[in-house]
Amino acid sequence: MAKSDIHPKWYPDAKVYCNGQVVMTIGSTKPELHVDVWSGNHPFYTGTQKIIDTEGRVERFLRKYGMSSTQTSDDDQNKK
């Protein structure tokens, strides 16, 4: 049993707002939560995620660990 007068008030049906709309209800110590990103509009969960390849780092990683079918002379020079 929880001690009295030391815990914050618990709201079992706290509303989560994103862009002014209620997107879900959860349990929280705040009655309302305002968020910018949630699983319904995050690119990772919606399938619209893009990997930004700066300076070929992703391709170099894939070549280094054998995940890419293209092997270049850069790999041979790096191993020397």
C-alpha positions as CSV (number, residue, x, y, z in Angstrom):
1,M,0.0,0.0,0.0
2,A,1.3,3.5,-0.9
3,K,2.1,5.8,1.9
4,S,-0.3,8.7,2.3
5,D,0.7,12.3,1.4
6,I,4.0,11.5,-0.3
7,H,2.9,10.5,-3.8
8,P,1.6,12.8,-6.6
9,K,-2.0,12.6,-7.7
10,W,-2.5,9.8,-10.2
11,Y,-4.7,10.4,-13.3
12,P,-5.6,7.0,-14.8
13,D,-7.2,8.6,-17.8
14,A,-4.8,11.4,-18.7
15,K,-5.3,12.7,-22.3
16,V,-2.4,13.0,-24.7
17,Y,-2.8,15.8,-27.2
18,C,-0.9,16.1,-30.5
19,N,-1.6,19.1,-32.7
20,G,-4.7,19.9,-30.6
21,Q,-6.3,16.5,-31.0
22,V,-6.6,13.8,-28.4
23,V,-4.5,10.8,-29.7
24,M,-4.7,8.5,-26.7
25,T,-5.3,8.2,-23.0
26,I,-2.8,6.9,-20.5
27,G,-2.1,6.9,-16.8
28,S,0.0,9.9,-15.6
29,T,0.7,12.3,-12.8
30,K,-0.5,15.1,-15.1
31,P,-4.2,15.4,-16.3
32,E,-3.1,16.5,-19.8
33,L,0.0,15.9,-21.9
34,H,0.9,17.9,-25.0
35,V,3.4,16.2,-27.3
36,D,4.8,17.1,-30.7
37,V,5.5,13.5,-31.9
38,W,3.8,10.2,-31.1
39,S,3.8,6.8,-32.7
40,G,1.0,7.8,-35.1
41,N,3.0,10.5,-36.8
42,H,6.6,9.5,-36.2
43,P,8.4,8.5,-39.5
44,F,9.8,5.3,-37.9
45,Y,6.4,3.9,-37.1
46,T,4.5,5.2,-40.2
47,G,7.1,3.7,-42.6
48,T,8.2,7.0,-44.1
49,Q,11.6,7.0,-42.5
50,K,14.5,8.0,-44.7
51,I,18.2,7.3,-43.9
52,I,20.2,10.4,-44.7
53,D,23.6,9.3,-46.0
54,T,26.1,12.0,-45.3
55,E,29.5,11.6,-47.0
56,G,28.7,7.9,-47.9
57,R,28.9,6.7,-44.3
58,V,26.0,4.3,-44.6
59,E,27.4,2.8,-47.8
60,R,30.9,2.5,-46.2
61,F,29.4,0.8,-43.1
62,L,27.5,-1.7,-45.3
63,R,30.7,-2.4,-47.4
64,K,32.8,-2.8,-44.3
65,Y,30.6,-5.4,-42.7
66,G,29.8,-7.3,-45.9
67,M,26.2,-6.2,-46.1
68,S,26.5,-4.8,-49.6
69,S,27.2,-6.6,-52.8
70,T,29.4,-3.8,-54.3
71,Q,33.0,-3.9,-53.3
72,T,35.2,-1.0,-54.4
73,S,38.9,-0.4,-54.5
74,D,38.5,1.8,-51.4
75,D,38.2,-1.3,-49.3
76,D,41.4,-2.7,-50.7
77,Q,43.3,0.5,-49.9
78,N,41.9,0.7,-46.4
79,K,43.0,-2.8,-45.5
80,K,46.7,-2.1,-46.4
